[in-house]
Amino acid sequence: MQFLKIKFADLIKMFIVVFFCLVNFSQNNEVLALNSFDNHNFVSDAVKNVGPAVVRIDTERLVERQQFDPTLLDPLLRDLLGENGMTPDRERGQGSGVIIDNNGLVLTNAHVVERVDNVSVTLADGTICDGHVLGTDAVTDLALVKIEDSTSSSFAPLGNSEDLEVGDWAIALGTPFGLEKTVTLGIVSSLHRDINSLGFSDKRLDLIQTDAAINPGNSGGPLINSNGEVIGINTLVRSGPGAGLGFAIPINLAKTVSDQLFKNGEVIHPYLGIQLISLNPKIAKEHNQDPNSIVQLPERSGALIQSVIPNSPAEKAGLRRGDLVIAAENISIEEPKALLDEVEKAQIGKVFLLNVLRENKEIKVNIKPERLPGLT
């Protein structure tokens, strides 16, 4: 009997413990549910900070196309219809942009608005405004558009892309496929990705690489950090090998380019007129050991001149194929990109000093950079 009393007392204690556990569990669940309902994560907070400044850009241009393929027309029909004329056709395009100040200046990609006749800007609240292209820069793929109508739309805070580190959060905003207010999340996968390595030899810029999805129509939209600051301008997504990688132009470069576009309507890029390949001791040694090699290369690092463009500053200065550039303005050059960075800082028409190895002798070459042709 006493044994049963002890057992009964133990059961009562266990019941009390279970009861309090259940009560606490239900209270905790209630608190967690309230927290998940009331509080949002950093992504939604960051988007609220920039989202109102993200716009959709619609473009239109007239292109002339032949009515019929002349090779398909029967001679009799050609006589009846007369000469095959050209008819104007409207070609439409779409992209994204971000308002960067209270004067209605919109930063976007050059390929979104170059050579277009009409531009309209749709604000985050649905208001449609006329836009005017102030300038484009094909080399950096950046453009500046002015909203012509007076608007009270907010503008996005700009961050510092030099503060970025690989692994930081990256949030892409835009209007892919015409779908407004689209947000994708990822991280900064890499920094200072040379655009030439992606097959764009006519561009000069380093890119932010991200795995945040950037789709057609996202071009020109902002890439933002977890604080809701613009750190880049979405520019392209890689297809084929490496598909799924997105790239953005660092906002520090975009600010510099937009300032020049606002003041001058263009960006002037210096050029020398040489095509370069990278050289290092290993590559040079392998080349020199080839019995069929025509010339011996210096076994050191630098920017090897592969060809010289006719009538260019390089030709005028006497640079030759096979010259190895090892320094520019007394800055050591280990690869072509380092030389291009120094050229970008040079002034048009002013002497630019190069240290060159030619036939194992170091010479100094004074060259005067000219404006990069073919941009207008």
Summary of the structure (lengths in Angstrom):
residues: 376
radius of gyration: 30.3
end to end distance: 104.6
largest distance: 120.9
contacts: 1183
relative contact order: 0.10
helix: 29%
strand: 35%
